[in-house]
Amino acid sequence: MNCLRKCVIAMSACGVMLFDAAAEANVIYNNLPNVTISGGTDPVAVDGPSFDSFSTGGNASVLTDIKLMLSGAPGTPGEPQFTVSLLSDSFSNPGSLLVTLGTFRDSTLAITASVYDVPVATYILAANTRYWIELNTATSSPSSSVAWDYATDAKGGGVGGEFWAYYPLGILTVTANSDTNGPFQMEVTTSVASAVPEPGTSCQILSALGIGIIVIARRRRVHS
């Protein structure tokens, strides 16, 4: 009975460890209005898709939240949509699609620029790696009215050394963040991943504990 109880306690502790790790939030990029001043707005249907880059630190982490400074025309007929996606980096340029974080309707936007919270299903980010957030119009008619505000400078945590990009006249233009070329405004939040086992490892641990419980139960049945 004692061995069975220890296995159950170990499995519970494993669950608590995973929960606690997800609670350790860390903002790694932030140039929203409380940090810097908006320089203007860029309609994605005209110059998009639009991109902002961010980089992780020395440890693996979990992407948990994205906030963007957006505006639009919520009353646009036809319920147009826009997408927010995570891309890889390709030599300081937007790379390939990693995951679409969400597809949203223009009706969820405000006419004036406001902080738009993008719900994110946890995604593991590699250490010391650059990623890109892409804002794009979804395949719909009419095109989305979504617009992304840009900053007047490169102030804010994690902003220096990064890049922003868009497609004026259909040509990809990538610019380093600076006080004369401020990036689009966003906030990126991660959680510590060092205490979170890899998905395969977690399954192996739980499987091993489950097998242990089954073996103990069978032994008890034989001896009873």
Backbone as a ProteinNet text record, in pm:
[ID]
protein_1_A
[PRIMARY]
MNCLRKCVIAMSACGVMLFDAAAEANVIYNNLPNVTISGGTDPVAVDGPSFDSFSTGGNASVLTDIKLMLSGAPGTPGEPQFTVSLLSDSFSNPGSLLVTLGTFRDSTLAITASVYDVPVATYILAANTRYWIELNTATSSPSSSVAWDYATDAKGGGVGGEFWAYYPLGILTVTANSDTNGPFQMEVTTSVASAVPEPGTSCQILSALGIGIIVIARRRRVHS
[TERTIARY]
82.5	0	85.3	196.3	284.6	343.2	384.5	441.5	338	214.4	107.9	83	81.2	57.4	169.9	294.1	408.6	399.4	354.4	341.6	236.6	123.6	17.2	66	139.5	192.6	291.1	374	471.6	402.8	295	221.7	157.8	105.1	45.4	149.8	268.1	376.2	418.9	418	453.3	355.8	227	126.3	142.7	174.2	195.8	315.2	421.6	541.9	509.9	430.2	393.7	310.1	217.8	131.5	211	303.2	383.1	470.9	527.6	616	541.4	416.4	338.9	301.8	309.3	267.8	378.6	500.8	613.9	625.4	543.1	537.4	658.2	702.2	817.3	795.5	783.6	766.5	903.3	920.7	1052.2	1057.8	942.9	939	818.7	840.5	727.4	754.9	680.1	684.4	543.1	452.2	315.5	309.8	195	186.3	237	234.9	287.9	439.7	503	648.7	694.1	626.6	668.1	547.5	569.4	463.5	435.1	306.7	268.4	306.4	361.1	399.1	297.7	205.1	106.2	53.1	-23.5	-84.5	-66.5	-54.6	-28.1	-135.8	-224.4	-327.9	-268.1	-299.9	-238.4	-285.1	-407.6	-458.6	-382.7	-320	-246.8	-99.2	-35.8	108.6	147.8	53.3	84.1	116.4	146.4	146.1	254.9	234.4	328.3	390.4	514.1	589.4	667.5	682.1	773	854	983.5	1064.6	1087.4	1114.2	1155.3	1248.7	1328.8	1426.1	1414.3	1442.1	1438.7	1574.4	1577.4	1700.1	1774.2	1854.5	1942.3	1876	1747	1677.3	1555.4	1518.7	1395	1278.6	1175.5	1061.2	932	821.3	690.1	620.6	581.7	506.1	366.3	326.8	197.8	102.1	153.2	61.8	124.2	41.2	81.2	-19.9	28.5	-58.7	-10.7	-103.5	-72.4	-155	-99.9	-171.5	-242.4	-374.4	-448.1	-569.4	-613.9	-739	-803.5	-927.8	-996.5	-1134	-1211.4	-1348.3	-1442.6	-1485.8	-1565.5	-1698.8	-1746.8	-1875.3	-1866	-1747.8	-1730.6	-1821.7	-1902.9	-1992.3	-1912.4	-1971.9	-1908.5	-1820.5	-1807.2	-1726.2	-1588.2	-1505.8	-1369.8	-1288.7	-1180.6	-1100.3	-952.5	-877	-731.8	-668.5	-540.5	-469.7	-346.4	-311.5	-187	-110.6	15.8	91.8	233	292.6	432.2	516.1	624.2	712.5	853.6	928	1070	1146.6	1277.3	1363.7	1450.6	1471.4	1556.8	1655.4	1769.3	1873.5	1818.1	1751.7	1692.6	1580.1	1515.5	1395.7	1286.8	1159.9	1054	1073.1	1066.1	1087.2	957.4	957.8	841.8	741.3	618.4	511.6	535.7	530	541.1	403.2	320.7	185.1	100.4	-23.3	-119.1	-179.5	-155.6	-200	-350.2	-407.9	-552.4	-601.8	-730.3	-799.4	-913.6	-921.6	-1014.4	-1096.5	-1215.4	-1304.4	-1279.7	-1301.5	-1285.7	-1381.6	-1491.1	-1588.5	-1531.6	-1418	-1356	-1259	-1238.6	-1146.6	-1218.1	-1139.6	-1192.6	-1152.7	-1230.8	-1200.3	-1069.1	-1048.3	-922.5	-824.6	-695.3	-592.6	-605.3	-608.9	-624	-538.8	-504.9	-427.5	-517.4	-477.4	-553.9	-481.6	-546.7	-485.6	-513.9	-407.7	-420	-405.4	-510	-497.1	-403.1	-311.8	-209.9	-212.4	-230.3	-208.5	-57.2	-9.7	133.6	214	325.5	413.7	557.6	632.8	770.1	861.9	938.3	1034.8	1176.4	1261.5	1400.2	1477.7	1585.5	1670.6	1749.7	1779.4	1865.7	1822.2	1695.4	1638.8	1547.8	1556.4	1468.2	1343.4	1229.1	1102	1034.7	929.4	853.8	704.9	637.2	492.1	441.8	350.9	295.9	148.7	112.2	-27.6	-67.6	-174.1	-211.6	-363.1	-412.2	-554.7	-582.5	-694	-731.8	-787.8	-795.6	-852.1	-1002.5	-1044.6	-1186.1	-1214.9	-1340.8	-1382.5	-1495.4	-1483.2	-1371.4	-1250.5	-1138.4	-1017.5	-1037.3	-961.8	-970.7	-927.6	-990.4	-956.4	-850	-797	-703.6	-580.4	-537.4	-417.6	-334	-201.5	-107.7	-34.5	-41.6	27.8	178	255.8	401.2	451.9	569.9	626.7	714.5	747.1	835.4	981	1007.9	1144.5	1160.5	1277.7	1306.6	1310.1	1236.4	1232.3	1152.4	1183.5	1110.6	1198.5	1164.4	1241.6	1239.6	1356.7	1368.4	1354	1334.5	1309.2	1438.8	1542.7	1669.8	1728.9	1785.2	1846.9	1749.7	1620.3	1520.7	1484.3	1386.2	1350.2	1198.7	1156.1	1016.2	1013.9	903	897.1	754.2	741.1	611.2	632.1	524.9	531.1	480.2	548.5	505.7	524.2	419.3	423.2	454.3	421.1	439	580.4	671.1	811.4	843.9	895.8	931.2	1040.9	1013.6	1110.1	1133.7	1257.3	1293.6	1382.2	1348.9	1420.8	1458.9	1579.7	1623.4	1552.2	1511.3	1447.9	1545.1	1498.2	1582.3	1492.6	1554.1	1476.4	1424.2	1466.9	1412.9	1323.2	1333.2	1250	1190	1091.4	1030.5	949	949.2	877.3	728.4	654.1	515.2	509.7	397.3	386.4	325.8	396.5	347.8	412.8	357.5	413.7	414.2	526.5	540.8	569.9	489.6	507.4	534.9	633.8	667.1	665.9	677.7	695.9	819.3	876.5	998	968.7	1053.9	1031.4	1128.3	1222.8	1324.8	1264.8	1150.2	1086.7	982.5	965	865.6	933.2	911.2	972.4	923.9	1005.4	960.8	836.2	743.7	621.6	647.1	749.1	779.9	827.1	908.2	958.7	845.3	751.5	637.9	558.3	535.4	459.2	532.8	666	744.1	736.6	746.3	739.9	605.8	497.4	364.3	337.3	386.4	367.9	440.1	562.9	641.4	571.4	520.3	450.1	322.9	253.1	130.9	159.3	266.3	304.9	341.8	411.1	448.5	327.2	224.2	102.2	33.3	30.4	-33.3	39.7	174.4	254.4	229.1	227.4	204.9	67.3	-32.5	-169.2	-180	-112.3	-116.7	-49.2	63.3	133.4	44.9	-25.7	-114.5	-226.1	-273.7	-382.3	-335.1	-209.7	-153.3	-134.9	-85.2	-55.9	-178.4	-288.5	-407.7	-491.1
-120.9	0	124.9	119.7	236.8	269	167.6	190.2	251.5	200.8	254.1	400.2	432.7	570.9	661	614.4	694	723.9	626.9	649	754.1	744.2	842.8	981.6	993.4	1122.4	1176.7	1087.4	1130.1	1183.7	1118.1	1165.7	1300.3	1319.4	1447.6	1557.1	1523.9	1623.1	1664.4	1569.1	1599	1699	1679.6	1773	1910.5	1919.3	2047.4	2118.7	2043.5	2103.5	2170.9	2100.6	2156.8	2281.8	2282.9	2397.1	2516.5	2493.5	2603.2	2666.7	2585.1	2639.1	2734.6	2699.7	2782.2	2915.6	2924.5	3046.1	3151.2	3116.5	3208.8	3292.5	3397.1	3479.6	3571.7	3597.9	3683.2	3758.7	3892.7	3974.3	3994.4	3943.1	3949.6	4056.1	4115.5	4223.4	4310.1	4442.4	4529.7	4673.4	4720.8	4862.8	4917.9	4868.9	4918.1	5061.1	5127.5	5270.9	5312.6	5220.5	5257.9	5266.6	5221.8	5225.1	5330.4	5339.7	5429.1	5499.8	5584.6	5664.3	5613.8	5606.4	5562.2	5666.4	5619.7	5711	5715.2	5619.4	5613.4	5472.5	5449.7	5319	5273	5142.8	5087	4983.4	5013.9	4916.8	4795.1	4678.3	4555.4	4523.5	4558.4	4529.3	4607.6	4719.5	4803.9	4765	4753.5	4731	4597.8	4512.1	4388.8	4272.8	4156.1	4136.8	4216	4237.6	4314	4223.4	4255.3	4165.4	4241.9	4181.3	4226	4104.9	4123.5	4012.5	4026.4	3914.2	3912.2	3794.1	3797.3	3690.1	3636.7	3508.5	3444.3	3457	3427.9	3432.8	3300.1	3277.8	3162.1	3031	3033	2909.2	2890.7	2765.9	2738.4	2797.8	2839.8	2902.1	2863.5	2903.1	2872.8	3003.3	3020.1	3138.5	3129.3	3230.3	3222.7	3335.6	3449.4	3560	3658.7	3712.4	3815.6	3929.4	4051.4	4168.7	4259.9	4307.2	4394.1	4521.8	4632.9	4760.5	4772.7	4743	4734	4827.1	4855.8	4928.3	4872.6	4914.6	4866.5	4927.4	4874.6	4920.2	4805.8	4797.2	4682.3	4666.5	4771.6	4762.5	4724.5	4682.6	4647.4	4530.2	4546.8	4437.4	4315.2	4199.8	4077.3	4008.4	4065	4004.6	3960.2	4052.9	4015.6	3969.6	3896.2	3837.4	3867	3856.7	3870.8	3759.9	3731.8	3625.5	3679.2	3614.9	3641.9	3510.2	3511.9	3387.6	3403.4	3289.7	3284.8	3226.9	3297.8	3255.5	3233	3152.8	3136	3255	3257.7	3363.9	3308.1	3388.8	3349.2	3462	3459.3	3560.5	3701.8	3720.3	3849.1	3892.9	3796.3	3819.2	3724.4	3759.1	3664.6	3532.3	3421.7	3290.6	3217	3088.3	3004.1	3003.7	2970	2964.2	2849.4	2880	2777.3	2738.9	2839.3	2812.1	2938	2919.3	3029.4	3039.8	3151.8	3168.2	3191.9	3245.1	3265.9	3340.6	3322.3	3396.9	3472	3602.8	3688.1	3774.8	3812.1	3894.4	4043.1	4124.4	4268.1	4325.4	4256.2	4303	4305.1	4237.9	4237.5	4353.8	4433.8	4547.2	4673	4771.4	4902.9	5002.5	5109.6	5210.3	5280.7	5311.2	5373.4	5264.9	5291.2	5192.8	5148.6	5019.1	4961.1	4835.5	4798.5	4676.1	4555.3	4472.5	4354.1	4230.8	4159.8	4042.5	3917.7	3857.7	3737.1	3614.3	3535.4	3413.9	3315	3259.9	3171	3036	2930	2796	2779.8	2733.2	2729.5	2668.1	2734.7	2689.8	2698.8	2589.8	2586	2666.2	2759.2	2841.1	2796.1	2785.7	2746.9	2861.9	2830.1	2932.3	3007.6	3135.2	3218	3212.3	3231.2	3218.8	3337.7	3385.1	3494.5	3435.8	3496.9	3460.3	3587.5	3568.4	3681.1	3661.1	3772	3773.3	3836.1	3767.4	3817	3854.2	3973.5	4015.4	4020	3948.1	3938.1	3935.7	3971	3958	3813.1	3763.3	3626	3622.1	3502.8	3487.2	3507.4	3628.8	3662.2	3782.1	3808.3	3924.7	3993.9	4121.2	4210.1	4187.1	4253.6	4240.2	4302.3	4250.6	4301.2	4447.5	4520.6	4660.7	4677.4	4566.5	4573.1	4657	4739	4821.1	4807.2	4809.3	4787.6	4918.5	4966.5	5089.9	5066.5	5166.1	5157.2	5266.8	5244	5332.2	5440	5540.3	5648.7	5620	5515	5486.6	5338.8	5302.8	5161.9	5137.9	5217.5	5199.2	5073.9	5019.3	4903.7	4781	4695.7	4574.7	4479.8	4436.2	4339.5	4397.4	4530.9	4593	4618	4661.8	4688	4563.5	4578.6	4466	4381	4418.3	4342.5	4415.2	4361.4	4411.7	4419	4500	4500.2	4497.6	4451.6	4436.2	4451.9	4491.2	4501.2	4498.8	4514.2	4500.6	4626.4	4739.6	4856.1	4831.5	4860.1	4838.4	4692.7	4601.9	4460.5	4409	4490.4	4451	4437.5	4322.6	4304	4401.8	4479.2	4575.6	4545.8	4514.3	4480.7	4592	4641.6	4754.2	4722	4755.8	4736.8	4836.9	4792.7	4882.9	4993.5	5117.5	5230.6	5346.4	5454.1	5570.3	5650.6	5617.6	5681.9	5587.9	5458.8	5358.7	5266.4	5320.2	5242.3	5126.3	5013.5	4893.5	4902.3	4802.2	4790.1	4764	4798.9	4790.5	4656.5	4586.6	4459.2	4425.7	4325.2	4270.1	4118.4	4056.9	3911	3858.7	3764.2	3705.9	3556.8	3511.4	3368.7	3320.9	3191.8	3135.1	3046.8	3023.6	2944.1	2800	2745.3	2608.3	2509.7	2557	2467.9	2361.5	2392.8	2296.2	2211.9	2236.5	2162.3	2054.8	1926.4	1821.5	1829.7	1781.7	1772.6	1684.3	1709.8	1629.9	1479.9	1433.2	1290.8	1241.5	1325.7	1289.5	1279.2	1375.3	1373.7	1246.2	1206.5	1084	961.8	959	846.5	836.6	952.7	953.6	901.1	956.8	916.9	771	724.3	584.1	492.1	529.2	447.4	438.3	552.5	552	468.2	479.9	401.5	253.4	212.4	70.8	22.7	110.1	73.1	46.3	130.1	112	-18.7	-49.4	-173.9	-295.4	-293	-405.2	-424.1	-313.4	-322.4	-378.7	-330.2	-378.9	-528.7	-577.6	-720.8	-803.8	-752	-825	-836	-728	-731.2	-834.6	-843.5	-935	-1078.9	-1107.7	-1242.5	-1285.4	-1192.4	-1227.8	-1226.2	-1172.1	-1165.8	-1295
0	0	0	74.7	82.1	-54.6	-132.2	-265.1	-358.2	-350.7	-434.1	-401.5	-275.5	-232.5	-279.6	-274.8	-320.4	-469.7	-548.8	-693.4	-723.4	-651.8	-671.7	-635.7	-524	-480.3	-583	-639.8	-740.8	-864.5	-906.9	-1023.8	-995.3	-876.6	-839	-838.2	-784.8	-779.1	-918.4	-1010.9	-1150.4	-1209	-1181.1	-1230.5	-1171.6	-1041.7	-975.8	-1035.4	-1067.4	-1125.4	-1257.8	-1342.2	-1471.1	-1453.3	-1357	-1333.9	-1284.1	-1190	-1134.5	-1240.7	-1330.7	-1433.1	-1524.5	-1558.5	-1649.3	-1585.7	-1452.2	-1382.9	-1378.5	-1415.7	-1406.5	-1533.3	-1541.3	-1662.2	-1672.1	-1795	-1820	-1950.5	-1943.1	-2063.1	-2127.4	-2249.2	-2314.4	-2424	-2457.3	-2557.3	-2523.9	-2517	-2484.1	-2526.2	-2624.6	-2660.7	-2678.3	-2594	-2595.1	-2541.3	-2548.4	-2515.7	-2378.3	-2280.3	-2149.3	-2150.5	-2260.4	-2271.6	-2372	-2483.2	-2590.5	-2650.1	-2748	-2809.2	-2950	-2984.4	-3117.5	-3221.9	-3333.2	-3440.1	-3552.8	-3554.9	-3661.5	-3675.4	-3779.4	-3799	-3943.4	-3963	-4095	-4129.4	-4225.6	-4264.6	-4333.9	-4284.4	-4335.1	-4476.4	-4510.3	-4644.5	-4750.3	-4711	-4805.5	-4811.2	-4694.6	-4688.6	-4625.3	-4599.2	-4529.3	-4621.8	-4562.6	-4418.4	-4347.2	-4214.9	-4133.6	-4028.5	-3988.1	-3900.3	-3793.3	-3677.3	-3571.8	-3526.2	-3502.6	-3451.9	-3301.9	-3236.9	-3096.2	-3077.4	-2971.5	-2947.5	-2805.3	-2791	-2659.6	-2591.4	-2462.2	-2384.5	-2386.7	-2284.5	-2280.4	-2246.5	-2212.1	-2177.7	-2267.5	-2286.6	-2358.6	-2281.3	-2352.1	-2286.5	-2356.8	-2298.1	-2353	-2388	-2513	-2553.3	-2494.5	-2416.3	-2347.9	-2383.3	-2431.9	-2460.3	-2558.5	-2648.4	-2743.2	-2734.9	-2725.3	-2729.6	-2842.8	-2924.2	-3036.2	-3026.2	-3073.8	-3074.4	-3209.1	-3210.6	-3335.1	-3337.9	-3459	-3479.9	-3605.4	-3632.2	-3750.6	-3761.2	-3852.6	-3873.2	-3838.7	-3712.5	-3668.6	-3740.2	-3805.8	-3873.6	-4019.6	-4065.6	-4206.8	-4245.6	-4349.3	-4391.8	-4438	-4419.8	-4468	-4366.1	-4245.9	-4139.1	-4187.2	-4240.3	-4280.2	-4159.8	-4185.7	-4078.7	-4099.4	-3990.5	-3995.7	-3913.4	-3939.7	-3869.4	-3798.8	-3689.7	-3617.3	-3611.9	-3659.6	-3671.2	-3615.7	-3581.6	-3537	-3649.8	-3686.5	-3794.7	-3742.7	-3813.6	-3784.6	-3840.5	-3816.5	-3869.1	-3980.5	-4083.7	-4195.4	-4223.4	-4153.7	-4171.3	-4150.9	-4034.5	-3994.7	-4087.3	-4149.1	-4229.2	-4181	-4202.2	-4167.5	-4240.6	-4167.1	-4225.6	-4252.6	-4225.4	-4256.4	-4140.9	-4173.9	-4075	-3976.4	-3847.4	-3744	-3692.9	-3664.6	-3617	-3633.8	-3673.4	-3675.7	-3536.1	-3470	-3331.9	-3322.9	-3430	-3428.1	-3550	-3580.6	-3684.7	-3618.4	-3643.4	-3569.9	-3664.6	-3622.8	-3702.3	-3675.9	-3777.4	-3761.9	-3657.4	-3634.1	-3535.4	-3394.1	-3372.8	-3240	-3221.2	-3327.5	-3320.6	-3274.1	-3230.2	-3195	-3303.9	-3319.4	-3420.5	-3388.4	-3260.1	-3218.9	-3175.4	-3191.2	-3156.7	-3011.1	-2991.9	-2858.6	-2848	-2725.9	-2703.9	-2729	-2823.8	-2862.7	-2809.3	-2718.1	-2654	-2737.5	-2788.7	-2871.8	-2783.1	-2764.5	-2683.4	-2751	-2674.3	-2730.2	-2659.5	-2736.2	-2682.7	-2669.6	-2556.9	-2529.1	-2643	-2675.4	-2783.4	-2733.4	-2745.1	-2696	-2788.2	-2728.7	-2802.1	-2766.7	-2865.8	-2842.5	-2778.4	-2710.2	-2648	-2754.2	-2724.6	-2811	-2957.9	-2980.1	-3113.8	-3145	-3269	-3312.2	-3378.2	-3346.5	-3406.9	-3459.6	-3539.7	-3593.1	-3566.5	-3533.4	-3526.8	-3655.8	-3723.7	-3849.2	-3830.6	-3881.4	-3886.8	-4033.5	-4069.1	-4209.1	-4222.7	-4339.6	-4366.1	-4402.2	-4352.8	-4385.5	-4527.3	-4582.6	-4716.7	-4707.8	-4735.9	-4725.1	-4813.4	-4834	-4912.3	-4836.5	-4803.7	-4838.5	-4747.9	-4779.6	-4699.4	-4561.7	-4466.2	-4329.3	-4321.8	-4231.5	-4208	-4100.4	-4049	-3936.3	-3970.6	-3874.4	-3889.1	-3762.5	-3778.1	-3666.9	-3640.3	-3517	-3480.4	-3470	-3511.4	-3497.6	-3404.9	-3347.6	-3246.3	-3309.6	-3229.4	-3275.8	-3244.8	-3167.4	-3124.5	-3096	-3045.3	-3014.2	-2863.6	-2787.4	-2642.3	-2606.9	-2489.6	-2440.2	-2427.2	-2333.7	-2309.7	-2427.7	-2471.1	-2578.9	-2718.4	-2729	-2859.3	-2937	-2866.8	-2931.9	-2994.9	-3114.3	-3182.8	-3262.9	-3261.7	-3337.2	-3466.6	-3539.3	-3671	-3688.2	-3783.1	-3825.3	-3977.3	-4033.1	-4178.8	-4227.6	-4353.6	-4418.9	-4570.2	-4648.3	-4793.3	-4864.6	-4854.4	-4931.2	-5080.1	-5158.5	-5304.3	-5340.3	-5248.1	-5274.3	-5260.6	-5204.2	-5187.9	-5038.6	-4998.4	-4858	-4818.2	-4713.6	-4661.2	-4514	-4478.5	-4340.4	-4285.7	-4166.5	-4106.8	-3963.3	-3924.6	-3785.9	-3695.8	-3578.5	-3482.9	-3442.4	-3447.4	-3407.7	-3367.8	-3318.4	-3276.2	-3394.6	-3515.4	-3634.4	-3713.9	-3684.1	-3750.4	-3645.4	-3574.6	-3468.3	-3522.1	-3451.4	-3496.6	-3463.6	-3508.2	-3468.1	-3317.7	-3258.1	-3111.8	-3068.2	-2980.2	-2929.3	-2795.6	-2732.3	-2608.2	-2620.5	-2585.7	-2592.1	-2451.8	-2406.8	-2273.5	-2285.8	-2209.7	-2206	-2061.7	-2043.6	-1910.2	-1912.6	-1797	-1785.8	-1825.6	-1911	-1957.8	-1895.7	-1813.4	-1757.8	-1668.3	-1603.9	-1514.6	-1586.2	-1717.2	-1792.6	-1875.4	-1847.9	-1929.1	-2072.9	-2166.8	-2304.8	-2310	-2406.5	-2412.8	-2410.3	-2484.9	-2485.9	-2350.9	-2283	-2150.7	-2050.7	-2057.6	-1966.5	-1982.7	-2108.8	-2134.9	-2080.1	-2096.6	-2048.3	-1896.1	-1830.4	-1683.6	-1635.6	-1694.3	-1650.4	-1685.3	-1800.9	-1839.2	-1742.1	-1706.5	-1613.6	-1478.3	-1431.2	-1302.5	-1310.7	-1426.5	-1443	-1443.4	-1513.2	-1516.8	-1377.1	-1301.8	-1165.3	-1079.1	-1094.2	-1015.8	-1052.5	-1185.5	-1229.5	-1172.8	-1176.8	-1124.8	-975.7	-902.7	-757.2	-728.9	-807.1	-784.5	-810.6	-918.3	-950.4	-842.7	-788.4	-682.1	-558.9	-529.5	-412.5	-433.3	-559.4	-590.6	-575.6	-619.7	-611.7	-467.4	-384.3	-244.8	-155.8	-203.5	-117.2	-126.1
[MASK]
++++++++++++++++++++++++++++++++++++++++++++++++++++++++++++++++++++++++++++++++++++++++++++++++++++++++++++++++++++++++++++++++++++++++++++++++++++++++++++++++++++++++++++++++++++++++++++++++++++++++++++++++++++++++++++++++

